[in-house]
């Protein structure tokens, strides 16, 4: 879905809010981070989380490079940093919240 959204030429992002495009990048990648946290098998080790962040970092970089060839778009290190920050925050917050939820073994039968 991210690659489809970033393939649209000349996106219409509001310029009324400073850094609005960075907020969009952060938000979209935070959702990705949440979905990755949900997909990881429990228990999640630090190495697993680090590998997930590294994978999303590479994906964000490739997405920015991909945008360099789309009319009306540009590749930006600042956008990539917003992607990486959103993905990391989404992953870590979701990981923490999921670790607080009871597992199936904890539920009464």
C-alpha distances in whole Angstrom, upper triangle without the diagonal:
4,5,5,6,9,10,12,15,17,15,17,18,21,24,26,25,25,22,20,17,18,18,14,13,15,14,10,11,14,11,10,14,15,12,14,17,17,16,19,23,25,27,25,28,27,27,24,22,23,22,18,19,20,17,14,17,16,13,13,16,14,12,15,17,14,14,18,18,16,19,19,17,19,18,20,21,21,17,17,19,18,14,17,19,16,15,18,19,17,18,21,22,20,22,25,24,24,27,29,28,30,30,31,34,35,34,38,38
4,5,5,6,9,11,14,15,13,16,16,19,21,24,22,22,19,17,14,15,15,11,10,12,11,8,8,12,10,9,12,14,13,14,17,18,17,20,23,26,27,25,27,26,25,23,21,21,20,17,16,17,15,12,14,14,10,10,13,11,8,11,13,11,11,15,16,14,17,17,14,15,15,16,17,17,14,13,16,14,11,14,16,13,12,16,17,15,16,20,20,19,21,24,24,24,27,29,28,31,30,32,35,36,36,39,40
4,5,5,6,9,12,15,13,17,17,20,23,25,24,24,21,19,16,17,17,14,12,15,15,11,12,15,14,12,15,17,16,16,20,20,19,22,25,28,30,27,29,28,27,24,23,23,21,18,18,18,15,13,14,13,10,10,12,10,7,10,11,9,9,13,13,11,15,15,13,14,14,16,17,18,14,14,17,16,13,15,18,16,15,19,20,18,19,23,24,23,24,27,27,27,30,32,32,34,33,35,38,38,39,42,43
4,6,5,7,11,13,12,15,16,20,22,25,24,25,22,20,17,18,18,15,14,17,16,12,14,17,15,14,18,19,17,18,22,22,21,24,27,30,32,30,31,31,30,27,26,26,24,21,21,22,19,16,18,17,14,14,16,13,10,13,14,11,11,14,14,11,14,15,13,15,16,18,20,20,17,17,20,18,16,19,21,18,18,21,23,20,22,25,26,24,26,29,29,29,32,34,33,35,35,36,39,40,39,43,43
4,5,6,9,11,9,12,12,16,19,21,21,21,19,16,13,15,15,11,11,14,13,10,12,15,14,13,17,18,17,19,22,22,22,24,28,31,32,30,32,31,30,28,26,26,25,22,21,22,19,17,18,18,14,13,15,14,10,12,14,12,10,14,14,11,13,13,12,14,14,16,18,18,14,15,18,16,14,17,19,16,16,20,21,19,21,24,24,23,26,28,28,28,31,33,32,35,35,36,39,40,39,43,44
4,6,8,10,8,12,12,16,18,21,20,20,17,15,12,13,15,11,10,14,14,11,12,16,15,14,17,19,18,19,23,23,23,25,29,31,33,30,32,30,30,27,25,25,24,21,20,20,18,15,16,16,12,11,12,11,8,9,11,8,7,10,11,8,11,11,8,10,11,13,15,15,12,13,16,14,12,16,18,16,16,20,21,19,21,24,25,24,26,29,29,29,32,34,34,37,36,38,41,41,41,45,46
4,6,9,9,13,14,18,20,23,23,23,21,19,15,17,18,15,14,17,17,14,16,19,18,17,20,22,21,22,25,26,25,28,31,34,36,33,34,33,32,30,28,28,26,24,23,23,20,18,19,18,14,14,15,12,9,11,11,8,7,10,9,6,9,10,9,11,12,15,18,18,15,16,19,18,16,19,21,20,19,23,24,23,24,28,28,28,30,32,32,32,35,37,37,40,39,40,43,44,44,47,48
4,7,7,10,12,16,18,21,21,22,20,17,14,17,18,14,14,18,18,15,17,20,19,19,22,24,23,24,27,28,28,30,34,36,38,35,37,36,35,33,31,31,29,27,26,26,24,21,21,21,18,16,17,16,13,13,14,11,9,12,11,7,8,9,9,12,14,16,19,19,16,18,21,19,18,21,23,21,21,25,26,24,26,29,30,29,31,34,34,34,37,38,38,41,41,42,45,46,45,49,49
4,6,9,12,15,17,20,21,21,19,17,14,17,19,16,16,20,20,18,19,23,22,22,25,27,26,27,30,31,31,33,37,39,41,38,39,38,37,35,33,33,32,29,28,28,26,23,23,22,20,18,18,17,14,13,14,12,9,11,10,6,5,5,6,10,13,15,19,19,16,18,21,20,19,22,24,23,23,27,28,27,29,32,32,32,34,37,36,37,40,41,41,44,44,45,48,49,49,52,53
4,7,9,12,13,17,18,18,17,15,12,16,17,15,15,19,19,18,20,23,23,23,26,27,27,28,31,32,32,35,38,41,42,39,40,39,38,36,34,34,33,30,29,29,27,24,24,24,21,19,19,19,16,14,16,14,11,12,12,8,7,4,6,10,13,15,18,18,15,18,21,19,19,22,24,22,24,27,28,27,29,32,32,32,35,37,36,37,40,42,41,45,45,46,50,50,50,53,54
4,6,9,11,15,15,16,15,12,10,13,14,11,12,16,16,14,17,20,20,20,23,24,24,26,29,29,30,32,36,38,39,37,38,37,36,34,32,32,31,28,27,27,26,23,23,23,20,18,19,19,15,14,16,15,11,13,14,10,10,7,8,11,13,15,18,17,14,17,19,17,17,20,21,20,21,25,25,24,26,29,29,29,32,34,33,34,37,38,38,41,42,43,47,46,46,50,51
4,6,9,12,13,14,14,11,10,13,14,11,14,17,16,15,18,21,20,22,24,25,26,28,30,31,32,34,38,39,41,38,40,38,38,36,34,34,33,30,29,30,28,25,25,26,23,20,22,22,18,17,20,18,15,17,18,14,13,10,11,14,16,17,20,18,16,19,21,18,18,22,23,21,23,26,25,25,27,30,29,29,32,34,33,35,38,39,39,42,42,44,47,47,47,50,51
4,6,9,10,11,10,7,6,10,10,8,11,14,13,13,16,18,18,20,22,23,24,26,28,29,30,32,36,37,39,36,37,36,36,34,31,31,31,29,26,28,27,23,23,24,22,19,21,21,18,17,20,19,15,17,19,16,15,12,12,14,16,15,18,16,13,17,18,15,16,20,20,18,20,23,22,22,25,27,26,27,30,31,31,32,35,36,36,40,40,42,46,45,45,48,50
4,6,7,9,10,7,8,11,11,10,13,15,15,16,19,20,20,22,24,25,26,28,30,31,32,34,38,39,41,38,39,37,38,36,33,33,34,31,29,30,30,26,26,27,25,22,23,25,21,20,23,22,19,21,22,19,18,15,15,16,18,18,20,17,16,19,20,17,18,22,21,19,22,25,24,23,27,28,27,28,31,32,32,33,36,37,37,41,42,44,47,46,46,49,51
4,5,7,8,7,8,11,11,12,14,16,17,18,20,21,23,24,26,27,29,30,32,33,35,36,40,41,42,39,40,38,39,38,34,34,35,32,29,31,31,27,26,28,26,23,24,25,22,20,23,23,19,21,23,20,19,15,15,16,18,17,19,16,15,19,19,17,19,22,21,20,23,25,24,25,28,29,29,30,33,34,33,35,38,38,39,43,44,46,49,48,48,52,53
4,7,9,8,11,13,12,13,16,17,18,19,22,22,24,26,27,28,30,32,33,34,36,38,41,42,43,40,41,39,40,39,36,36,37,34,31,33,33,29,29,30,29,25,27,28,25,23,27,27,23,24,26,24,23,19,19,20,22,20,22,19,18,22,22,19,21,24,23,21,25,27,25,25,29,30,29,30,33,34,33,36,38,38,39,43,44,46,49,48,48,51,53
4,6,5,9,10,9,11,14,14,15,17,19,19,21,23,24,25,27,29,30,31,33,35,38,39,40,37,38,36,37,36,32,32,34,31,28,30,30,26,26,28,27,23,25,27,24,22,25,26,22,24,26,24,23,20,19,19,21,19,20,16,16,19,19,16,18,21,19,18,22,23,22,22,26,27,25,27,30,30,30,32,35,35,36,40,41,44,46,45,45,49,51
4,5,8,9,9,12,13,14,15,17,19,19,21,23,24,25,28,29,30,32,33,35,38,39,39,36,37,35,36,35,31,31,32,30,27,28,29,25,24,27,25,22,23,25,23,20,24,25,21,22,25,23,23,19,18,18,19,16,17,14,14,17,16,14,17,19,18,17,21,22,21,22,25,26,25,27,30,30,30,33,35,35,36,40,42,44,47,46,46,50,52
4,6,5,6,9,10,11,12,14,16,16,19,20,21,22,25,26,27,29,30,31,35,36,36,33,34,31,32,31,28,27,29,26,23,25,25,22,20,23,22,18,19,22,19,17,20,21,18,20,23,21,21,18,16,15,16,13,14,10,10,13,13,10,13,16,14,14,17,19,18,19,22,23,23,24,27,28,28,30,32,33,34,38,39,42,44,44,44,47,50
4,5,5,6,9,10,11,12,14,15,17,19,20,21,23,24,26,27,29,30,34,35,36,33,34,32,33,31,28,28,29,26,23,25,25,21,21,23,21,18,20,21,18,17,20,21,18,19,22,20,20,17,15,15,16,14,16,12,11,14,14,11,13,16,15,14,17,19,18,18,22,23,22,24,26,27,27,29,32,32,33,37,38,40,43,42,42,46,48
4,5,5,6,9,10,11,12,14,16,17,18,20,21,23,24,26,27,29,32,34,35,32,33,31,31,30,27,26,27,24,21,23,22,19,18,20,18,15,16,18,15,13,17,17,14,16,18,16,17,14,12,12,12,11,13,10,8,11,12,9,11,14,14,13,15,18,17,18,21,22,22,23,26,27,27,29,31,32,33,37,38,40,43,42,42,46,48
4,5,5,6,8,10,11,12,14,15,16,18,20,21,22,24,26,27,30,31,32,29,30,27,28,27,24,23,24,21,19,20,20,17,16,18,17,13,15,17,14,13,16,17,15,17,20,18,19,16,14,13,13,10,11,8,6,9,9,6,8,11,10,10,13,15,14,15,18,19,19,21,23,24,25,27,29,30,31,35,35,38,41,40,41,44,46
4,5,5,6,9,10,10,12,14,15,16,18,20,21,23,24,26,29,30,31,28,29,27,28,27,23,23,24,22,19,21,21,17,17,20,18,15,17,19,16,15,19,20,17,20,22,20,21,19,16,16,16,14,14,11,9,12,11,8,9,12,11,9,12,14,13,13,17,18,17,19,21,22,22,24,27,28,28,32,33,36,38,38,38,41,44
4,5,5,6,9,10,11,13,14,15,17,18,20,21,23,25,28,30,31,28,29,28,28,26,23,24,24,21,19,21,20,16,17,19,16,13,16,17,14,14,18,17,15,18,20,18,19,17,14,15,15,14,15,12,9,12,12,9,9,12,12,10,12,15,14,13,17,19,18,19,22,23,23,24,27,28,28,32,33,35,38,37,38,41,43
4,6,5,6,8,10,11,12,14,16,16,18,20,21,23,26,28,29,26,27,25,25,24,21,20,21,18,16,17,17,13,13,15,13,10,12,14,11,11,14,15,13,16,18,16,18,16,13,13,12,11,12,10,7,8,9,6,5,9,9,7,9,12,12,12,15,17,17,18,20,22,22,24,26,28,28,32,32,34,37,37,37,41,43
4,6,5,6,9,10,10,12,14,15,16,18,20,21,24,25,26,23,24,22,23,22,18,18,19,16,14,16,16,12,12,15,14,11,14,16,14,13,17,18,16,19,22,20,22,20,17,17,15,14,13,11,8,9,9,5,5,8,7,4,7,10,9,9,12,14,14,15,17,19,19,21,23,24,25,29,29,32,35,34,35,38,40
4,5,5,6,9,10,11,13,14,15,17,19,20,24,25,26,23,25,23,24,22,19,20,21,17,16,18,18,14,15,17,15,13,16,18,15,16,19,19,18,21,23,21,23,21,18,19,18,17,17,14,12,13,12,9,8,11,10,6,8,11,10,9,12,14,13,14,17,18,18,19,22,23,23,27,28,30,33,32,33,36,38
4,5,5,7,9,10,11,13,15,16,17,19,22,24,25,23,25,23,24,22,19,20,20,16,15,17,16,12,13,15,13,11,14,15,12,14,17,16,15,19,20,19,21,19,17,17,16,16,16,15,12,12,13,10,8,11,11,7,8,12,11,10,12,15,15,14,17,19,19,20,23,24,24,27,28,30,33,33,33,36,38
4,5,5,6,9,10,10,12,14,15,16,20,22,23,20,21,20,20,18,15,16,16,13,11,13,12,8,10,12,10,8,12,13,11,13,16,16,15,19,21,20,22,21,18,18,16,15,15,14,11,10,11,8,5,7,8,5,5,8,9,7,9,12,13,13,15,17,18,18,21,23,23,26,26,29,31,31,32,36,37
4,5,5,6,9,10,10,12,14,15,19,20,21,18,20,19,20,17,14,15,16,13,11,14,14,10,12,15,13,12,15,17,15,16,20,20,19,22,24,23,26,24,21,21,19,18,17,16,13,13,12,10,8,9,8,4,4,7,6,4,7,10,9,9,12,14,14,15,18,19,20,23,24,26,29,28,29,33,35
4,5,5,6,9,10,11,12,14,18,19,21,18,21,20,21,18,16,17,17,14,13,16,15,12,14,16,14,13,17,18,16,17,21,20,20,23,25,23,26,25,22,22,21,20,20,19,16,15,15,13,10,12,12,8,7,10,10,6,8,12,11,10,13,15,14,15,18,19,19,22,22,24,27,27,27,31,33
4,5,5,6,9,10,10,12,16,18,19,17,19,18,19,16,13,15,14,11,11,13,11,8,11,13,11,11,14,15,13,15,18,18,18,21,23,22,25,24,21,21,19,19,19,18,15,14,15,13,10,10,11,8,6,9,10,7,8,12,12,11,13,16,16,15,18,20,20,23,23,25,27,28,28,32,33
4,5,5,6,9,10,11,14,16,17,14,16,15,16,13,10,12,12,8,8,11,10,8,11,13,12,11,15,16,15,17,20,20,20,24,25,25,28,27,23,23,21,20,19,18,16,14,14,13,10,9,10,7,4,6,7,4,4,8,9,8,9,12,13,13,15,17,18,21,21,23,26,26,27,30,32
4,5,5,6,9,10,13,14,16,14,16,16,17,14,12,14,15,11,11,15,14,11,14,17,15,15,19,20,18,20,23,23,23,27,28,27,30,29,26,26,24,23,22,21,19,18,17,15,13,13,13,10,8,9,9,5,5,8,8,5,8,11,10,10,13,15,15,18,18,20,23,23,23,27,29
4,5,5,6,9,12,14,16,14,17,17,18,14,13,15,15,11,12,15,13,11,15,17,14,15,19,19,18,20,23,22,23,26,27,26,29,29,26,26,24,24,24,23,20,19,19,17,14,14,15,12,10,12,12,8,8,11,11,8,10,13,13,11,15,17,16,19,18,20,23,23,23,27,28
4,5,5,6,10,12,14,11,14,14,14,11,9,12,11,7,9,12,10,9,13,14,13,14,17,18,17,20,22,22,23,26,27,27,30,30,26,26,24,24,23,23,20,18,18,17,14,13,14,12,9,10,12,9,7,10,12,9,9,13,13,12,14,17,17,19,18,20,22,23,24,28,29
4,5,5,9,10,11,9,12,12,13,10,8,11,12,8,10,13,12,11,15,17,16,17,20,21,20,23,25,25,26,29,31,30,33,33,29,29,27,26,25,24,22,20,19,18,16,15,15,13,10,10,11,8,5,8,9,6,6,9,10,8,10,13,13,16,15,17,20,20,21,25,27
4,6,8,9,11,10,14,15,16,13,12,15,15,12,14,17,15,14,18,19,18,19,22,23,22,25,27,27,28,31,32,31,34,34,31,31,29,29,28,27,24,23,23,21,18,18,18,16,13,13,14,11,9,11,11,8,8,11,10,8,11,13,12,14,13,15,18,18,19,23,24
4,6,9,12,10,14,15,15,12,11,15,13,10,13,16,14,13,17,18,16,18,21,21,21,24,26,25,27,30,31,30,34,34,31,31,29,29,28,27,25,23,23,22,19,18,19,17,14,15,16,13,10,13,14,11,10,14,14,11,13,16,15,17,15,16,19,20,21,24,25
4,6,8,7,10,12,12,8,9,12,11,9,12,14,13,13,17,18,17,19,22,22,22,25,27,27,28,31,32,32,36,36,32,32,29,29,28,28,26,23,23,23,20,18,19,18,14,14,16,13,10,12,14,11,9,13,14,11,12,15,15,16,14,16,18,19,21,24,25
4,6,6,10,13,13,9,11,14,13,12,15,17,16,17,20,21,20,23,25,25,26,29,30,30,32,35,36,36,39,39,36,36,33,33,31,31,29,27,27,26,23,22,22,21,18,17,19,17,13,14,16,13,11,14,15,11,12,15,14,15,12,14,15,17,18,22,23
3,5,8,12,13,10,11,15,15,14,16,19,18,19,22,23,23,25,27,28,28,31,33,33,34,37,39,39,42,42,38,38,35,35,33,33,31,28,28,27,25,23,23,22,19,18,19,17,14,14,15,13,10,12,13,10,9,12,12,12,10,12,12,14,16,20,21
4,6,10,11,9,11,14,14,14,16,19,19,20,22,24,24,26,28,29,30,32,34,34,36,38,40,40,43,43,40,39,36,35,33,33,32,29,28,28,25,23,23,23,20,18,19,18,14,14,15,13,10,12,13,10,9,12,12,13,11,13,13,14,17,21,22
4,7,8,6,7,10,11,11,13,15,15,16,19,20,21,22,25,26,26,29,30,31,32,35,37,37,40,40,36,36,33,32,30,29,28,25,24,24,22,20,20,19,16,15,16,15,11,11,13,12,8,10,13,10,9,13,14,15,13,16,17,17,20,24,25
4,5,5,6,9,10,11,13,14,15,17,18,20,21,23,25,26,27,29,31,31,33,35,37,38,41,41,37,36,33,32,29,29,28,25,24,25,23,20,20,20,17,15,17,17,13,12,15,14,10,12,15,13,12,15,17,18,17,19,19,20,23,27,28
4,5,5,6,8,10,10,12,14,15,16,18,20,21,22,24,25,27,29,30,31,33,36,36,39,39,35,34,30,29,26,26,26,23,21,22,20,17,17,18,16,13,15,15,12,11,14,14,11,12,16,15,13,17,19,20,19,22,23,23,26,30,31
4,5,5,6,9,10,10,12,14,15,16,18,20,21,22,24,26,27,28,30,32,34,35,38,38,34,33,29,28,26,26,26,22,21,23,21,17,18,19,16,14,16,17,13,13,17,16,13,15,19,17,16,20,21,23,22,24,25,25,28,32,33
4,5,5,6,9,10,10,12,14,15,16,18,20,21,22,24,26,27,29,31,33,33,37,37,33,32,29,28,25,26,25,22,21,22,19,16,17,18,14,13,15,15,11,12,15,14,11,14,17,15,14,18,19,21,19,22,22,23,26,29,31
4,5,5,6,9,10,11,12,14,15,16,18,20,21,22,24,25,27,29,31,32,35,34,31,29,26,25,23,23,22,19,18,18,16,13,14,14,11,9,12,12,8,8,12,11,9,11,14,13,13,17,18,20,19,22,23,24,26,30,31
4,5,5,6,9,10,10,12,14,15,16,18,20,21,23,24,26,28,30,31,34,33,30,28,25,23,21,21,21,17,16,18,16,12,13,15,12,9,12,13,10,10,14,14,12,14,18,17,17,20,22,24,23,26,27,27,30,33,35
4,5,5,6,9,10,11,12,14,15,17,18,20,21,22,24,26,28,29,33,33,29,27,24,23,21,22,21,18,17,19,16,13,15,16,12,11,15,15,11,13,16,16,14,17,19,18,18,22,23,25,24,26,27,28,30,34,35
4,5,5,6,8,10,10,12,14,15,16,18,20,21,22,25,27,27,30,30,27,26,23,22,20,21,19,16,16,16,14,11,13,13,9,9,12,11,8,10,14,13,12,15,17,16,17,20,21,23,22,24,26,27,28,32,34
4,5,5,6,9,10,10,12,14,15,16,18,20,21,23,25,26,29,29,25,23,20,19,17,17,16,13,12,13,11,8,10,10,7,6,10,10,8,9,13,13,12,15,17,17,18,21,22,25,24,27,28,29,31,34,36
4,5,5,6,9,10,11,12,14,15,17,18,20,22,24,25,28,28,24,23,19,18,16,17,16,13,13,14,12,9,12,13,10,9,13,14,12,13,17,17,16,19,21,21,21,24,26,28,27,30,31,32,34,37,39
4,5,5,6,9,10,11,12,14,15,16,18,20,22,23,27,27,23,22,19,19,17,18,17,13,14,15,12,10,13,13,10,11,14,14,12,14,17,17,16,19,21,20,21,25,25,28,27,29,30,31,33,37,38
4,5,5,6,8,10,10,12,14,15,16,19,21,21,24,24,21,19,17,16,15,16,14,10,11,12,8,7,10,10,7,8,12,11,10,13,15,15,15,18,20,19,21,24,25,27,26,29,31,31,33,36,38
4,5,5,6,9,10,11,12,14,15,17,20,20,24,23,20,18,15,14,12,13,12,8,9,10,8,6,9,10,8,9,12,13,12,14,17,17,17,20,22,22,23,26,27,30,29,32,34,34,36,40,41
4,5,5,6,8,10,11,12,14,16,18,19,23,23,19,17,14,14,13,15,13,10,11,13,10,9,13,14,11,13,16,16,15,18,20,20,20,23,25,25,26,29,30,32,31,33,35,36,38,42,43
4,5,5,6,9,10,10,12,15,16,17,20,21,17,16,13,14,13,15,13,10,12,13,9,9,13,13,10,13,16,15,14,17,20,19,20,23,24,24,25,28,29,31,30,32,35,36,37,40,41
4,5,5,6,9,10,11,13,15,16,19,18,15,13,11,11,10,11,9,6,9,9,6,7,10,10,9,11,14,14,14,17,19,19,20,23,24,24,26,29,29,32,32,34,36,37,38,41,43
4,5,5,6,9,10,11,14,15,18,18,14,12,9,9,8,11,9,6,9,11,9,9,12,13,12,14,17,17,17,20,22,22,23,26,27,27,29,32,33,35,35,37,39,40,41,45,46
4,5,5,6,9,10,12,13,17,17,14,13,10,11,11,14,12,9,13,14,11,12,16,16,14,17,20,19,19,22,24,24,25,28,29,29,31,33,34,36,35,37,40,41,42,45,46
4,5,5,6,9,11,11,14,15,11,11,8,10,11,13,10,8,12,12,10,11,15,14,13,16,19,18,19,22,23,23,24,27,28,28,30,33,33,36,35,37,39,40,41,44,46
4,5,5,7,10,10,13,13,9,8,5,7,8,10,8,7,10,11,9,11,14,15,14,17,19,19,20,23,24,25,26,29,30,30,32,34,35,38,37,40,42,43,43,47,48
4,5,5,8,10,13,14,10,8,6,9,10,13,11,10,13,15,13,14,18,18,18,20,22,22,23,26,28,28,29,31,33,33,35,37,38,41,40,42,44,45,46,50,51
4,5,6,7,11,12,10,9,8,11,13,15,13,12,16,16,14,16,19,19,18,21,23,23,23,26,28,28,29,32,33,33,35,37,38,40,40,41,44,45,45,49,50
4,5,5,8,9,6,6,6,9,12,13,11,11,15,15,13,16,19,18,18,21,23,23,24,27,28,28,30,32,33,33,36,38,38,41,40,42,45,46,46,50,51
4,6,8,9,6,5,5,9,12,14,12,12,16,17,16,18,21,21,21,24,26,26,27,29,31,31,33,35,36,36,39,41,41,44,44,46,48,49,49,53,54
4,6,9,8,8,9,12,15,18,16,16,19,20,19,21,24,23,23,26,28,28,29,32,33,33,35,37,38,38,40,43,43,46,45,47,49,50,51,54,55
4,6,6,8,9,13,16,18,15,16,20,19,18,21,23,23,23,26,28,27,28,31,32,32,34,37,37,37,40,42,42,45,44,46,49,49,50,53,54
4,6,8,11,14,18,19,17,18,22,21,20,24,26,25,26,29,30,29,31,34,35,35,37,39,40,40,43,45,44,48,47,49,52,52,52,56,57
4,7,11,13,17,17,15,17,20,19,19,22,24,23,24,28,28,28,30,33,33,34,36,38,38,39,42,43,43,47,47,48,51,52,52,55,56
4,7,9,13,14,11,13,17,16,16,19,21,20,21,24,25,25,27,29,30,30,33,35,35,36,38,40,41,44,44,45,48,49,49,53,54
4,6,10,11,10,11,14,14,14,17,19,19,20,23,24,24,26,29,30,30,32,34,35,36,38,40,41,44,44,46,48,49,49,53,54
4,7,9,8,8,12,12,12,14,17,17,18,20,22,22,24,26,27,28,30,32,33,34,36,38,39,42,42,44,46,47,47,51,53
4,5,5,6,9,10,11,12,14,15,17,18,20,21,22,24,26,27,28,30,31,32,34,36,37,41,41,43,46,46,47,50,52
4,5,5,6,9,10,10,12,14,15,16,18,20,21,22,24,25,26,28,30,31,32,35,36,39,39,42,44,44,45,49,51
4,5,5,6,9,10,10,12,14,15,16,18,20,21,22,24,25,27,28,30,31,33,35,38,38,41,43,43,44,48,50
4,5,5,6,9,10,10,12,14,15,16,18,20,21,22,24,26,27,28,30,32,33,36,36,39,41,41,42,46,48
4,5,5,6,9,10,10,12,14,15,16,18,20,21,22,24,26,26,28,30,31,35,35,37,40,40,41,45,46
4,5,5,6,8,10,10,12,14,15,16,18,20,21,22,24,25,27,29,30,34,34,37,39,39,40,44,46
4,5,5,6,8,10,10,12,14,15,16,18,20,21,22,24,25,27,28,32,32,35,37,37,38,42,44
4,6,5,6,9,10,10,12,14,15,16,18,20,21,22,24,26,27,30,30,33,35,35,36,40,42
4,5,5,6,9,10,10,12,14,15,16,18,20,21,22,24,26,29,29,32,34,34,35,39,41
4,6,5,6,8,10,11,12,14,15,16,18,20,21,23,24,28,28,31,33,33,34,38,40
4,5,5,6,8,10,10,12,14,15,16,18,20,21,22,26,27,29,32,31,32,36,38
4,6,5,6,9,10,11,12,14,15,16,18,20,21,24,24,27,29,29,30,34,36
4,5,5,6,8,10,10,12,14,15,16,19,20,23,24,27,28,28,30,33,36
4,5,5,6,8,10,10,12,14,15,17,18,22,23,26,28,27,28,32,34
4,6,5,6,8,10,11,12,14,16,17,20,21,23,26,25,26,30,32
4,6,5,6,9,10,10,12,14,15,19,19,22,24,23,25,29,31
4,5,5,6,9,10,10,13,15,18,18,22,23,23,24,28,30
4,5,5,6,9,10,11,13,16,18,21,23,22,23,27,29
4,5,5,6,8,10,11,14,15,18,20,19,20,24,26
4,6,5,6,9,10,13,13,17,18,18,19,23,25
4,5,5,7,9,12,14,17,19,17,19,23,25
4,5,5,7,10,12,16,17,16,17,21,23
4,5,5,8,9,12,14,14,15,18,21
4,6,8,9,12,13,12,14,18,21
4,6,9,13,14,12,13,17,20
4,6,10,11,9,10,14,17
4,7,8,6,7,10,13
4,5,5,7,10,12
4,5,5,9,9
4,6,8,9
4,7,9
4,6
4
